Amino acid sequence: MSKYEKRSEIDNKSILPNKKLVAFLFLISIVLVLVKIFLASQLAVEGERIQKINEQKEALQEDNQKLRNQIADVSSLGLIEDKAAKKGFIKLSKIDFVVLSRPVALGP
């Protein structure tokens, strides 16, 4: 056996495990790329869902604020006074108190 043949035999032995290693690493790379694509897709879907939920939240907050404003308008003292006047209520100028000599809850 010549030097060249020994060298060639050694090179073939050292290349063979490297081919397996390269194939394994290539397979792992493909799997990782596919996982990355899947996760990016999921992230985009979840991001869109979160955006829709945020939009609904903002719309509900606006509706709540409008309802609070309507409640404040309807329960304002001026409006209540106007409605009372239309129904025949009058504003008292003097308030009279009834003073009892003993508590009412005790009875006669």
C-alpha positions in Angstrom: 0.0 0.0 0.0 1.4 3.3 -1.0 1.1 6.5 1.0 -1.5 7.8 -1.4 -3.7 4.8 -0.9 -3.5 5.1 2.9 -4.2 8.8 2.7 -7.2 8.1 0.5 -8.5 5.4 2.8 -8.2 7.8 5.8 -9.9 10.6 3.9 -12.8 8.3 3.0 -13.3 7.2 6.7 -13.2 10.8 7.9 -15.6 12.1 5.2 -18.2 9.4 5.8 -19.1 10.6 9.4 -19.0 14.2 8.2 -21.6 13.3 5.5 -23.9 11.9 8.2 -23.2 15.0 10.4 -23.9 17.3 7.5 -27.1 15.5 6.6 -28.3 15.6 10.2 -27.5 19.3 10.5 -29.3 20.0 7.2 -32.3 18.1 8.5 -32.3 20.0 11.8 -32.0 23.3 9.8 -35.0 22.4 7.7 -37.0 21.5 10.8 -36.0 24.8 12.5 -37.0 26.8 9.5 -40.4 25.1 9.4 -40.9 25.8 13.1 -39.9 29.4 12.6 -42.4 29.8 9.7 -45.1 28.2 11.8 -44.4 30.4 14.8 -44.3 33.5 12.7 -47.7 32.6 11.3 -49.1 32.0 14.7 -47.7 35.3 15.9 -49.4 37.1 13.1 -52.7 35.5 13.7 -52.5 36.2 17.5 -51.5 39.8 16.8 -54.5 40.3 14.5 -56.8 38.8 17.2 -55.3 41.1 19.9 -55.8 44.1 17.6 -59.5 43.2 17.1 -59.9 42.8 20.8 -58.2 46.2 21.4 -60.5 47.9 18.9 -63.6 46.3 20.6 -62.3 47.5 24.0 -61.9 51.1 22.7 -65.4 51.0 21.1 -66.9 49.8 24.4 -65.0 52.5 26.4 -66.4 55.2 24.0 -69.9 53.8 24.4 -69.5 53.8 28.2 -68.3 57.4 28.2 -71.3 58.4 26.0 -73.7 56.6 28.4 -72.0 58.3 31.4 -72.5 61.7 29.7 -76.2 60.8 29.0 -76.7 59.9 32.7 -75.0 63.1 33.8 -77.3 65.1 31.4 -80.5 63.3 32.5 -79.7 63.6 36.3 -78.6 67.2 36.2 -80.5 69.3 38.8 -81.6 71.9 36.2 -83.3 69.2 34.1 -84.9 67.6 37.1 -86.2 70.9 38.3 -87.7 71.7 34.9 -89.4 68.3 34.7 -90.8 68.8 38.3 -92.2 72.2 37.3 -93.9 70.7 34.3 -95.6 68.1 36.5 -96.9 70.8 38.8 -94.3 70.7 41.6 -93.4 74.0 43.2 -90.3 75.1 44.9 -90.7 75.7 48.6 -89.6 78.9 50.1 -89.9 77.8 53.7 -89.6 74.4 55.2 -91.7 73.6 58.3 -90.6 70.9 60.8 -92.9 68.9 63.0 -91.6 68.4 66.5 -93.0 65.5 68.4 -92.8 65.2 72.2 -92.0 61.5 72.0 -90.7 59.1 69.3 -93.2 57.9 66.7 -91.8 54.3 66.7 -92.9 53.7 70.3 -96.6 54.1 69.4 -99.5 55.2 71.7 
